[in-house]
Amino acid sequence: MRFTWFLFLLLFAPLFCFGGTLRGRLTDENGQGLPFASIYIKETSSGTATNENGYYQLQLDSGTYTLEFKYVGYKAKTQVVKINGHPVELNVQLFPEVLNLKEVVVHASDEDPAYPIMRNAIRLRKYHLNEALAWSARVYMKSVARMDKVPSKVLGVRVVDVDTGIVYLSESVSQLHFKRPNKVNEKVISSRVSGQKKGFSFNQASEMNISFYENLLKIEGLNERGFVSPLANNALFFYRYQYMGAFEENGRTINKIKVIPRRRNDPVFEGNIYIVDGTWRIHSTDLKLTKRAGIEFVDFIRVRQVYEPVLEHVWMPVSQKFTFEAAGLGFKGRGYVTGVYSNYKVQAAYKKPPVLEEVEPEPEETIVANAQTTRPTPKPRFKIIEPEKADPKEKPIHSEKLFTKEILVVDKDANKRDSLYWDKIRPTPLTKEESKDYVKKDKLEAIKESKVYQDSLDRIRNKPTFGNLFLSGYTYNNSFEGTYLRFDPIISPTNSSILQYNTVEGVVADVKVAYGRRFDDRRRYIIEPTVRYGFSNEKFNAKLRAAYVYNTTTNSIIQLEGGRYVDQININSPISSFVNSVYTLAAGKNYMKLYQRDFVRLAHRGELANGLLLTANLEYAHRMPMQNTTFYSFKDPNPEGISTFTSNVPVNAELADASFTPHQVLMASFSLSIKPGQRYITRPDRKINLGSKYPTISLAYRTGLKAFGGDIKYSTAALGVNDELSFGLLGSSSYSAAAGIFWNKESMTLMDYRHFKGNRTVFAGAYDGFQLLDYYRYSTNNNYLEAHYEHHFNGFLFNKIPLFRKLKLQEVVSLNYLNTQQSRNYLELGVGIEHIFKVLRVDFITSFQEGEKARTGVAIGLGF
């Protein structure tokens, strides 16, 4: 009821003369519109921005307002306007800033005047970063992506349903709250996506809120290392600065500093930054990242910000804009994301700003710029007079209950606002092109959702190609019904293949068909029958799996599977069917060891609470051994000849004989994963889990029960931990470790042992496993300890080598450790190169056993 009444007032207030609309255009000296210029209202600490053509609009209550019109590189203009309930038009023309190259007193080293300015800004960086203890603001965001060029085909696949012009247009309004050091809460109040009445924008104001007061700026998706700020503590190592001049604005002197990278390929910005003289804070920025800085997926990204004093000594951004261009695979496009901040509420951290005081007076041996001297002049030294801190309990603007691990929530009715609502609340008017895009795509949406239209697209998409038959697998879609049929590729190095070869079954036809359906609320189910036939052992196998994702908030899924099938003895399935087929036929190495089982399995996975994930399995199976039935390989085509193949019974250091006889097993397993402090996003149709500053801890338990005919009895438990760590420019690391025990070992087979992800091929196995370890030798039913560590330097070293830098190669090191009763201290050390041709990784690995060198090898895998 309150919201309805508020909306009524918002829509009809002008009829009662409670306020009015202020609109107009901001132009340059030639009468051309200034895009995304900032308009700031001093009385309300609010503002807006112009659109791409320079037009703006504001809804204001009756009264008198002081408006400041600003555009980076232009002289600001202040106008007083009176609103009395009627529409007011105010057009403003700005002129380029006139830079005064004032007489500058410099030291004998003839250092550019930009350096003392930037040093002062760097000295006060952390104070300006933390000057707002807490704040909240209304944030309007708009995202636009345009496609200027679209190819007819990409890698032989026809491009459909992609046209030139605006391909994505969305708007959102959020209430953003922030509290030092890193507490964030954002609520998306309204959201609109062109052509998607049921869609929700992915605009996230908290992600856009970057600050150049940070030493290192992390912009998601652009770079793995982050980018060094021109105000970072170590900025002088990465940047050169050039003084471009100064201009006056509201009684303040604003210095324009050109930011120049010292080295072409460092992760740094270039462009201009404007610093307020005396307080040494950021006034505005116009900085750019290019391919040389190591950005991915786009050719460049430009960041423009405008700051305003929302309190006497607290400045906050009132507008930010990111523009970008990208080209690749025949596509060429561009776009922008803009944010307008208004209705600021700020809790200051200090009662007054910090002051820089010169410790030593300027020596007499100083002269006017461009003169010469015979002796260098000592640089002045400064100390910071610490400001008095404000009482954090005094007039807090936030309740502690506001900040939880839910950092963003999208209101369930966010996409139900009509055009009248948007016309009133939108601070930046749409361009004619954007208005037409909404009208056009809203009309097209009904057509695109029709059966006739979707069937016509499916007829094109469903045509089989060489790529999907042999690489990715073929999918037949019925878009209108939300259903699909998916088939595995015939032969594929990256997916399960229909055609396989192994020494147990010979040539294998393994055909899996997945039928699935997706619902509007993102619930979905899948029914997956699989049939398998071995032409050498002449055995037919079949199984059926059914899975249902019934709760997208808790990511809950229930599965039922059963039938007769062939599986690897190592439950981790460490070698793929394709790699095993290649090695069996080409090298005479049959690494895959198989057994057959009749089984039924019930499984469930879901979150019990945020960051607490429970997985449970219950299985009953009849397990049967299998033997080699063929010995053919390209290396030894004579089946009667001497074969290099080994028995299908693995060699294990803890078992004199690892063979087994047919038996039954009733097995239950539980895994509890705990991620303390996990942050998440709540959308109306799902929950998106994010990271945490704490590692993930897991506890697993598995047991064989002598019940209902079960012949196996044992218990095992394991405690694990894993995490990813960022070291800024030095790269990032990932680690995992697990320790486990067994007890009550009354009867077991090798299938029940703890297996490890080994590898004996040149094709890299899982990077969270071992690269030179035998698949079964050290499988154990005793205590064990396993650990893995990788560090990706992300180009920190190779960027210094011109050829490697040009090829965009990156370096990686790894360490794998295992301790079991038989392996003792087993260690692997690896060094590698990744991003080869953007997708490949090559590692050179050496293994050690009890300190003695054991093996060396090369592993080739995927390394994006």
N, C-alpha and C positions, 0 to 999 in steps of 0.2 A: 504494500500500500504506500509506504514512504517513497519507494522508488518511482511508482506511478505518479504520485503528486509532484515529485521533483522533476520528472520528465515533462509533465504538463506545464510547470512553471518555465522550464528551460525552453520549451517550444513556443509558448504563447506570451512570454514576458514582453516582447516588443510591442504587442498589441496594447499592453497596459502602460507603455512608456516607462518601464523600469530600467531600460537601457537601450542600446542600439548597436548597430553593426558599423565597424570602421573597416573600410577597404580601400585599396589603392594599388599603385605600382611603384616599385623602386627601380630606377634606371641609372645608367652610367652617363658619362659626359656626352655620349653620342646618341642618347635616347634609347639604348638597348636595355632590355630587362636584365637585372642582376639576379641570377639564380641562387636560391638558398641563402639569401642574405638574412641577417638577424635583426629582429625588431624586439626591443626590450622595454617593458613598462616598469619604470622605477617604483611607482607607488605600490605595485602588487608583486614585485619580484617574479613576474611572469613575462611571457613573450611568445613569439611565433617566428616563422621563417617564410620567406617568399618561395613560390614554386619555381619550376624550371624557367618560366617566362618572366619572373620578377613580380608576380602578383601576390598580394597578401590579404588576409581578412582577420578580424578580431571581433568577438562578442564581448561588449563591455557594459557594465552598469553605468547609469547616469553619473556624471562627474567630470572632473578635469584631470587629465593624465599627461605625464611627461614621457614621451617615447624617444628612444635612441635607436637610430637606424645605422647598422654597421655591416660592412663587407670587407673581408680581408684584402688589404691592398688599397683600400679607399678611405678617405677621411670621413669619420662618423659625423652624423648630423642629428641634432636634438630638436624635436618639435613638441609644442604643447597643443593638445587638442581637447575640445570640450564635447562630451557626449550628453545629449538631452532627450534620447528616445528615438531619434530619427537617424536614418543611415547617413554616414559621413564618408566622403571620399577624400583621401589625402594622398596625392602623388608626390614622391620625393626623388630628387636627383642627387646622386653622390658623385664626387670627383676624386680622381686618383690622389693618394696621399702625397703631399709635397715633403720630401725628405730633406731635412736640414743636416748637411755635413758640417756640423759645428767644429770650431777649433778645439782639437783634442790634445791634451797634454799626455805624452807617452814617455815610456822609459827608453833608455838608450838602446835597448835591444830592438826598438822600432816594432814592437808587437802590435798587431792589429787591435784597435779599440774594442773589438767584439769579445776578446778573451777575458778582460776583467769583468765585463758584464756577465758573461756566461759562468765565470768562476763564482761570482756572487749568487747567481741563480742556483748553481749546483750546491753551494754552501747551505742555502736555505731550502733545498729541495724537500727534505723530510718534514720540515715544518709546514710547508704549503701542502704536502701530501696529507698531513694529519690535522690540518687546521679545523676541519669540521669533524667533531666527535661523532655526530650522527646527523642524518638529513633524510628528508623525503621529498619527492617531487612527482608531479604528473608528467608522464612522458608520452608524447605522440611519435610514432614511428611509421615510416613508409618505406617499402622496398619495391623497387622496379627493376626488372631485367628485360632487356631488349635483345632480339636476335637480328643481326644485320645480314647474315649469310647462312644458308642451310644447304648442305650437300644432298644430293639425291640418294646416295648410298654411303654407308660407313663400314669398311672392312667387308664389303660384299653384301651387307644387310641393308635393305631398303628402309629409308627414314620416312615414317608416316606420322601424321598428326602434329607436326612441328612446322610453324610458319614464321616468316619474318614479322617484325614489329614487336609489340609488347607481349612477352610470353609469361610474365609473372608480375602481378600487381597486388600488393596487400597493404593494409593499414591496421594499426592497433593503437589502443590507448591503455597505458598501464599506470598503476600506482606503485612507485618504486621506493623502497625504504632501505637505508644502509646505516650500519653502525660499526665503528672501528673495533677490532682490526679487520674483520672480514665477514660480518654478519649481513646477509642479504635477504630481503623478502620482496617479492614482486607479484602483483595480481593483475592479470590481463582482464580489463573491464569490458573491452569491446574489441572485436576482431573482424576483419573483412578481407576476403580473398576473391579477386575477380574471377568469375566463372565457377565459383565453388560456394554455393549458399550453405552447404553443410560443412565446409572446410574451416579450419582454424589456422591463422597465420603462425609462422614459426619465428616471428619477430620476438626478440628477447632483449629488453632494454638493459638488463644487468650485464649482458655480454658485450653490448656496445659501449658501455661506460668505461672506456679506457682512459688512463691518465699518464701523461708524459712525465709526471713526477715519480713514477715507478722506475726503478733501474732497468728492468727488462719487461718489455710488453709482450704478452702472450696473446696472439690473435688466432683463435681456433680455426684450424684448417689451412692456414697460410704457411706455417713453418713449424718444424719440430723443436727448434732451439729458442725461438723468441727473437725479439729485436731490441737492440740497445737504444735507450732513449738519449736524445741530445742533452738531457739534464742528468744522466746517470753519474754515479760517483766516478766511474772510469771513462766518462765520455771523451775526455781529451785524448785518450788512447785511440779512439775510433773516429773522431771528428776533427775537422778544421772549421774555423768560423771566420766570417767576413762581415765587418760592420757596413751596413748599407745606408745608414742614416737614422734620423729620428723625426717624430712629429708629435704635436701636442693634441691631447684629447681630454676634455673635462679637467683641465689643469694638471694633467699628468703627462710626463714625457714617455713616449713609447719608442723603444729601440727595435729596429728591424735588423735581424741577424740572419745571414745566409748560412745554412747548414750544409757542409760539404764532407762527404765520406773521405777518410784518409786513404782507404784501400777500396778498390772497386767491388770486391766481392764479400765484404763484411756484411753481417745482418743489421744494416743501419738505414736510416732515413736520409732523404735529401730534400731541400726546399728552404722555406723561411719559417722562423719562429719569432714572435714579437714579445719582448720582455719589458715590463713596466719599470722605469728607472726609479731607484730608491728602495722600492719594496722587492724588486727582482723576482717578480712572479710572472706567470704566463698570462699574456693578454689575449693571444690568439695563435693559431698554428695553421700552416699550409705546407704539409710535409707529404712525401711520397715514397713508396716502396716500389722497387723495380725487380725484374728477374735477377739482376746482379746481387740483390740482397738475399736471394734464396727463397723467394716466395714460390708457392706451388699453385698450379691450376689457373692462375690469372697472369696477365702480362704486367700490370701495375695496379696499385691501389693507392688512392690519394686520401689523406685524412685532413679535414679542415674543422677546426674548433673555434668557438668564440666564448670567452669567459666574461662574466659580469660580477660586480660585488653584490651579493645577496644580503650580506651583513657588512658592517663598516670595514672589517678586515678579513672577511671570508669571501673568496671568489669561487664561483662554481660555473661549469659549462652551461650555457643556455641553448646552444645548438651544436650538433656534430653531424658531419656528413662524410660517408665513405663512398668514393666512386671507383669503379674498376672497369677494365677491359680484358677480354680473353679471346683466344683463338686457338683452334686445334681440330684435327681430323676433318677439316673442311668447314667447321662452324666458326662464326665470328660474332661476338656479342659484347654488350656493355651493360652497365647498370649502376645503381646506387642504393644506399641505405641511409636515410636521414632521420635524425632524432631531434625533437624540440622539447625542452625542459621548461616547466612552469610550476607555479604554486609552490615554490620552495619553502620548506620549513627546516631551519638549521639550528643545531646545537653546537656552539663554538667550543673548541678545545682549549683556547687561550683567551685571556681577558684583553690582550692587545697583541699586535704582531711582533715578531722578533726583530731585533735591530743588529745590524752589522757595525762594529766599531773598529776603526783602524788602530792597531796596536802601536805601530811606529809611524810618525808623520812622514809625509812624502819627502824624500831627500832633495837637496838643492839642485843636484845634478839632473834635472829634468828639463826638457825643452819642448818646443812646439813640434807637432808631427812633421816628418820628412826631413828634420834637421839631423845633424850628426854629432856624436860625442866620442871622446876617446876612452871613456871608462863606462863599463856596464853599471846600471843603476839597480840597487837591490829592489826586489818586488815588495810592495807593502804587505803587511801581515794583518789579518783580521781576526777578531773574536766575535762570537755570537752572544749577545746579551739575551739570555733565556727569558722568554715571556712567562708571565705568571699563568699557571694553568687554571682553567675554570673548574668549578666544582661539578663533577659529572652528575651529581644527584640534584643539581639545581635546574629546575624547569626541564626535565627530560622530555623529549618529544615522542619517545617510543616506549612501549611496555615491553619488558623482556619476553612476555608470552608471544609477542609478534614474531620473534625469530626462532624458527624451528629448522629441521632438516629439509623441510619443504621450501625450496628457495623460489619456486614459481608455481602459481596455480592459475589456470585459465578458467574463468567463470563459465558455467555450463550454458549460460544464455549469451555468451559473448558474441556469437555469430548471428544472433537474431535481431540485431538493431537494424532499423530501416534507414532509407536514404535521408529522411528528414533529420533523424538523430545525427547522422554523420555530417550533414550540412551545418548543423549547429555546433558540433563539438570539434570538428576538424580545424586546427589552427592554421594549416597551410592549404590554400585552395588547390583543387585539382587543375591540371592543364586540360585543354580541350581534348587532347589525345587520350588522356587518362579517363576523362568522363565518358568518352566514346567507347573506350575499352570495357568499362563496367557495363554500359548499356548493351553493347554487342555481345559480350560473353555471358551476361545474364540471360539474354535471349537464346544464345547458342546452347546454354547448359541443358535446357529442356530437350533440345534436339539431340545433344550428345548422350543424354541418359536414355534415349529411346532405344528400343530393341533394333530397329532398322539401322540406325547409325552405328551402334556398337557391333552389330553383326557384320556390317560392311568393313569396319576396321579389322575385326577378327579374321575375315577372309584373307586379308593381306598379311597380318601378323602370324597366322597359323600355317603359312606356307613353309614346308621344311626346307632347310638349307644344309649345305655341307657342314657349316660351323656348328649348328645345333645338333645335327645327327652324330657328329664325331667328337665334339669338344664339350659343349655345355649341356647337351641333352635337349630333347624336343618337348615343347609344351603346347598343348592345344587348349586355348582359352575360350570360355563363354562368358564374356565380360558382363553381359546383361544379367545373367543368373549368378555371377560371382563364383563360377566353378572353373576347374581346370583339370586336365589330364597331363601328367608329366612322365616322360620315359627317360631312362638313363641313356647316355651316349653309347654308341657301339664299341668304340675303343677310345679311351681318354686317359691322359696322364694325371688329370686333376680331379676326376670324378669316378664313381663306381662305373665299371664298364660292363656291357652285356656280354662281350666275348672275352674269355679269360683262359689261362692255361696253368695247370699245376700238375705235379707228379701223382697226386692222389686220384684226381678225377679226369685227367687229360684235358682235352678241349672242353670248356664249360660254357653253356649258355645260361646266363643269369639275368632274367628279365624281371624288372620291377616296374610296376605301374602305380603311380600315386594319383588318387582322385581326391580333390580338396574343394572346400567351399569357404568363402570369406563372407562375413556378415558386415553390415554397416557399422556396428559397434565394435568391430575388430575381433569379435569372437570368430573362431574358425575350427574346422575339423578336417581330418585327413584319413582316408582309408587306403592302405598300401598293401596290395597282394604282391608276392614275389614267387616266381617259379624258377627252379634251377635243375639243370640236367648235366651230368658228367658223361661224356661219350666214351670214356675209357672204362670207368667202373660201372657204367650203365645204371646209375642210381638217380631217381627222381626225387626232388625235394620241393616243398612248398610251405610258405608261411603267410600269415596275414597280420598286419598291424593296424590298429585304429587308435587315433589320438584326437583329443578334443581340448582346445584352449577355451576354457569356460569363464575365466575371470582375467581381464587385461589389467586390472588394478594391482592384483597380487601376482600377476604373471603365472597363473596356475594352469597346469596341464595334467590330464590323466590319460594313461595309455594302457592298452590291452594288446598283447601279442602272443601268438602261438603257432605251432606247426612243427614240421621237421625241416631242419636246415643244417648247413655246414658252417662252422665258425673256426676262427683261429684259437689255438690253445691259450695263447697270450691274450687276455681279455682286452688289452689296449689296442689290438689289431695294429701292430707296429709297422707292418709292411703292406702297401696297397696291392690290389690285385694286378694293376698294370705293371708296377715295378717288379713284382714277383714273376709275372709272365715273361718280361723282358730278360730277367736274369736266368730264369729256368731254361728258356729257349736259346739264348745267346751265349750264356756263360756256364750252363750246366750246374747252377746253384739253386737248389730248392729250399729257400729260407722259410717259406710259409709252412707251418705245421697245423694240420686240421683235425677236427673230430666232428662227429655227427651227434645231434641231439633232437629228441622229441620234447617239446617244452610248452609251457604256458607261463606268461609273465604279466604281472600287474604292477604298474608304476605310477607314482604321483610326484609332482614337483610344484612348489608354490611358496610364496612368502608368508611366514607366520606373523611377521611384523617387519617394519622397515629395516632392511639390512640383515634380516634373519631368514635364510632360505633353507627349507627342508626338502630333501629328496628321499623317497622310500621305494623299495623294490621288494617284491615277493615272487619267487620263481620255483616251479616244480619241473624237473627235467629227467629224462632218461638219456644218459650220455653213453655213446658208443665209440670205440676206437676205429680208426681208418688206417689203411696201408697204401703204399705206393702201388699203382697199377700200370704206370707207363714210365719209360726211361728215355723218351725221345727228346733230343735237343739238336739245334743246328750244329753245335760243337761235336756231338756224338750221335749222328743220325741212325746208327745201327742199334736197334733195341737189344740185340744180343751181345753187343760189345761191352767193354769195361766202362761203367758209368761213374761219373763224378758225383752223382746224387747221393744224398744221405737218407737215412731212414726217416719215416714220418714221426718216429719217436724222438723227441728232442734230447739233447745231452744236457744234464743238469748236475752241477757240482755237489748238490746235497742228496741226490738220488743215484744209487747204483743202477737202477732200472726205472725209467720214468714212464714205462708203459702201464696201461690200466685195462681192466675188464669192464664190460657193461655194468652200469650201476644206476641207481636213482639218487637224486639230490633234492632236498627241500632247503632253499636258501633265502635268507632275508638280509637286507642291507639297508642302512640308514646313513645319510650324510647331512650334517648340519653346517651351513656356511654362515659365518658372522662377519659383517663388515660394519664395525662401529663408526658412527658419525656419517653414515651414507646420506648424501644429499640426493634430492630427487625433484622431479617436475611432475605436477599433476595436471593432466589434460582431461577433458570430459570423456575421451574414449580410451585412455590408457595412463599408465604411470611409467615415467622414464627414469631409470636409476642412473645416477651420476657417480662420480668418484668420492673418495674420502681421504683425509690426511692420514688415516690409520690403515694398517695392512688388513687383509682379509684372513681370518682364521677359520679353519675347517676341522671338523671332527667327524670321522667316519667309523662305522662299525659294520661288520659282516659276520654272519654265522651260518653254519650248516647244522640242520636239525634232524635228529633221528626220530622222525614222526611221519605218519602216513606213508611208510615204506622207504623213507630216506635212509641211505647207507652212509652218509657223510656227516661227520660231527667235528666241529672246530669253532673257534672264535678268534677274531682279529680286530684290532682297532688302530687307528692312525690319527695323528695330530699334524696338521699342515698349516703353513703360513705363506702368503705371497703378496707382492706389492709392486708398484711401479714408482720410481723416484726420478724427479727432475733436478738436473744440476745446471740449468740455464744454458749458457753458451758451451759448457763442457759436455752437453748431451743428456741422455736419460738412461736409466738402468731399470731392469726388471729382475726380480728374484723369486724363487720358490724353494721351500724346504718341507720335508715330511719325515716323520719318524713313526715307526709302527712296531707292534708286538703281536704275537700269537699265543694263545693258551687253549687248554682243553682240546689238544690235538689228538683226538681218539682215532679218527680215520680221515685221510685226505688223499687227493690225487693232485697231479701237477696243475690242473686247471684252477685249483683252489689256492695256489700259492700267490704271493705278492709278486707281480711281474713288473718289469721296468720297460720304458720305451727305448729299446735299443735300435741299432741300425748297422748293417753290414754292407751297404751299397753306396755308390757314389751319389745317389739321390738323397738329399738331406731329409732326415726324419723330422719329427716334430721338434721345434726349437726349444721346447720345454722338456726335452728328453736328452738321450745320449746319441752320439754320432758314430762311435766306434765299438759300442758294447754289443756283445752277442745277445740275441733275442731271449734266450732261455737259460744260459749257463748259470747266472746268478739269481734266478728266481728263487724265492726263499719262503719258508714258513717259520722263520726265526726273526729275532729283532733286526731292524734295519734303519738306516739313515740315508736320506737322499737329498741332494741340494743342487740347485741350478742358478746361475747368475749370468746375465748378459749386460753389456754396456754398449749403447749406440752413441758414437761420438757426433753423429749428425753433421759430419763435415768439418768438425773443429780442427782436425789435422790436415785433411786432404784439401781444404780450401786454400792452404798455403802453397799447394803444388798446382801450377797452371793447367797441366793436362787433366789431372784428376778433377780440378774445379770445373773445367769446361765440360767434362763428361758427367758432372754432378754425382761422382762416386762418393760413397760414405763408408767409414770404417766402423768395425764392430769387433768386440772381444767377448769371449765366453769362457765359462768355467762350469764343469759338471763333476759332481762328487757322489760316490756311492760307498757305503760300508755295510756289508753283510757278513755272515759267518764265514763264507768262502771267499768273497771278493776282497775282504779286508779293506785297505784304503785304495780305492780305485779313483783315478782323477783324469779328467780330460781338459786340456787347455786349447783354445781355438782363437785364431785371428782371421778376420774375414773382410770382404768388400761387398757392400750391398748397393742397391739402386743401379746395378749394371743394366743398361738399356731400360732403366726405370723399374724393372720388375725382378731381376735376378740377383742372387747372392751366392758367393763362393767363399767357403771357409777352409782353412788348413788347420787340421786338428792333430794333436799328439796326446796319446794316453800314457798314463803311468800306473804301475801296480806296485804298491809298497815302496814308492820312490824310484823304482826302476822303469826306464822307458819300455813301453810295451808295443804300441803300434802307432803309425802315422797314417793319415788319409786326407782326402779332399771330399768335401760335401757340397753339392750344388742344389740350391733350392730357390724359393721365392723370397725376395727381399724388397718390398715396396718402400 
